[in-house]
Amino acid sequence: MRVVKTVLVISDSHGQYFYLEQLQKKLPKPDYIIHLGDVARDQDYISALFGCAVDMVAGNNDYFTELPGEFTIREGKHVIWLTHGHGYSVYSGTERLVGRAKALGADTVMFGHTHCPCVDWRDGVRVINPGSISLPRQESRKPTYILMRVGEDGEIDYGVHEVS
């Protein structure tokens, strides 16, 4: 796949930037960033750190913010619904997320909240969670992020990576 756009997908930074700063030194500059909530009111810092635009949704800890709770974007051939996920019982499974994504006409849902990464297919919908960039909860307890690569053919691939 010939990549025409690279998007950094992160979530649950909770105002802690050590690993984001490490990541900024390690990665080539992304075309833009998607942050899936629990930013802790530091949207401007993240945008300035990477020198690119950032799409963000509000998480359950993003008090007094003007960030939207959810919205859809189009990347390549795909419609992607962005949400933090806390309003969809994500600790009990992703069925409600998948149902809402379908109702919105999205073929992909990206969410955070659980602090555990996943890239999965459920009932025809791609389910994506980058895990947490600062407070991971999966077995390895290593901060994670996703690189989303958009090809010139409009297809997208996703890779979960650990910050090392």
Buried (B, 14 or more C-beta within 10 A) or exposed (E): EEEEBBBBBBBBBBEBBEBBEBBBEEBEEBBBBBBBBBBBEBBEBBBEBBEBEBBBBBBBBBEEBEBEBBBBBEBBEBBBBBBBBBBBEBEEEBEBBBBBBBEBEBBBBBBBBBBBBBBEEBEEBBBBBBBBBBBBEBEEEBBBBBBBBBBEEEEBEBEBBBBE
